[in-house]
Amino acid sequence: MNWIYLPYLITCLALVVYVWNFMMVGQARNKFGIKAPAVTGSPEFERIFRVQQNMVEQIVLFLPALWLFSATLSPLWAGIIGAVWVAGRVIYSVAYYGDAEKRAPGFIASLLATVALLLGGVIGTLIDLF
């Protein structure tokens, strides 16, 4: 089996979660009457907005790390670790929407996945380089 398609799939899923997060902000703007460019208002809106902003912050590191790991070490393991990241982001989002205090498990899962991918990408690059 050609495992390179697993990181492709994970990239697609990560982007679906990304789109879901910003669509939630648009719905929350309508629901709570928050007109752009305002980003403050009800606590419910601010939690939804913060989820989207955190996703922007995280995906910028995740995607290159996923592909560096995949290219230099293993597309199979990149996909598996990437799936943990995607699941962590969904858990984080759903938890944070309800209660900001409950966001830690999803955040930790996605953070650890990102660190693993980044370290693997660095190690794989150094192995290939030397």
Secondary structure by P-SEA (a helix, b strand, c coil): ccccaaaaaaaaaaaaaaaaaaaaaaaaaaaaccccccccccaaaaaaaaaaaaaaacaaaaaaaaaaaaacccaaaaaaaaaaaaaaaaaaaaaaacccccccaaaaaaaaaaaaaaaaaaaaaaaaac
